[in-house]
Amino acid sequence: MKQPEAIEKLLKDNNKNKVWLAEQLGYTRPNGVSQMLKRGNVTVDTLYRICELFDYEITIQPSRRAGARPNGQIVIEGKGAER
């Protein structure tokens, strides 16, 4: 899952919208989040702030090759990654 997809999933799962997220992040324009997601260039700092809003954390760990991931875990893949 790419960063924009993961962020949109967090919004949907928590009944929030992009306008709400823009307000939480201090964006001056509500469409700032839409533009960020469309470009797909979310900084680690912004991703961290978004995760904090939803009580998630960023974890760096070895890639998991087999087996199911824990319920609720979201894996963000890099550009061009295929799994």
C-alpha positions as CSV (number, residue, x, y, z in Angstrom):
1,M,0.0,0.0,0.0
2,K,1.4,3.4,-0.9
3,Q,1.4,6.3,1.6
4,P,-1.6,8.1,0.1
5,E,-3.7,4.9,0.2
6,A,-2.6,4.3,3.8
7,I,-3.6,7.8,4.9
8,E,-6.9,7.6,3.1
9,K,-7.5,4.2,4.9
10,L,-6.8,5.8,8.3
11,L,-9.2,8.6,7.5
12,K,-12.0,6.2,6.4
13,D,-11.5,3.8,9.2
14,N,-11.7,6.7,11.7
15,N,-14.7,8.5,10.0
16,K,-12.5,11.6,9.3
17,N,-12.1,13.5,6.1
18,K,-9.3,15.4,4.3
19,V,-10.6,18.8,5.5
20,W,-10.4,17.6,9.1
21,L,-6.8,16.3,8.5
22,A,-5.8,19.6,6.8
23,E,-7.1,21.5,10.0
24,Q,-5.1,19.2,12.3
25,L,-2.0,19.6,10.3
26,G,-2.3,23.4,10.2
27,Y,-2.8,23.7,6.5
28,T,-4.1,27.1,5.4
29,R,-6.2,25.6,2.6
30,P,-8.4,22.5,3.0
31,N,-7.3,21.1,-0.4
32,G,-3.7,20.9,0.9
33,V,-4.1,17.3,2.0
34,S,-5.7,16.3,-1.4
35,Q,-2.7,17.9,-3.2
36,M,-0.2,16.1,-0.9
37,L,-1.9,12.8,-1.5
38,K,-2.2,13.3,-5.2
39,R,1.5,14.0,-5.5
40,G,2.4,11.1,-3.2
41,N,5.2,13.0,-1.5
42,V,4.4,12.8,2.1
43,T,7.4,13.6,4.3
44,V,8.3,11.3,7.2
45,D,7.6,14.1,9.6
46,T,4.1,14.6,8.1
47,L,3.4,10.9,8.1
48,Y,4.5,10.8,11.8
49,R,2.2,13.6,12.7
50,I,-0.7,11.9,10.9
51,C,0.1,8.6,12.7
52,E,0.0,10.4,16.0
53,L,-3.5,11.7,15.3
54,F,-4.8,8.2,14.9
55,D,-2.7,6.6,17.7
56,Y,-0.5,4.7,15.2
57,E,3.3,4.5,15.2
58,I,5.9,4.1,12.5
59,T,8.0,1.0,12.8
60,I,11.1,-0.1,10.9
61,Q,11.5,-3.8,10.8
62,P,12.8,-6.5,8.5
63,S,10.4,-7.4,5.6
64,R,8.0,-10.1,6.4
65,R,7.9,-12.7,3.6
66,A,5.2,-15.1,4.7
67,G,2.3,-15.3,7.0
68,A,-0.4,-12.9,8.0
69,R,0.2,-9.6,9.5
70,P,-1.5,-8.5,12.7
71,N,-5.0,-7.1,12.3
72,G,-4.9,-3.3,11.8
73,Q,-1.2,-3.2,10.6
74,I,-0.6,-1.2,7.5
75,V,2.5,-1.7,5.4
76,I,3.6,1.3,3.3
77,E,5.6,0.3,0.2
78,G,8.0,2.6,-1.7
79,K,7.5,3.9,-5.1
80,G,7.7,1.1,-7.7
81,A,7.5,-1.6,-5.0
82,E,5.6,-4.7,-5.9
83,R,4.6,-7.4,-3.5
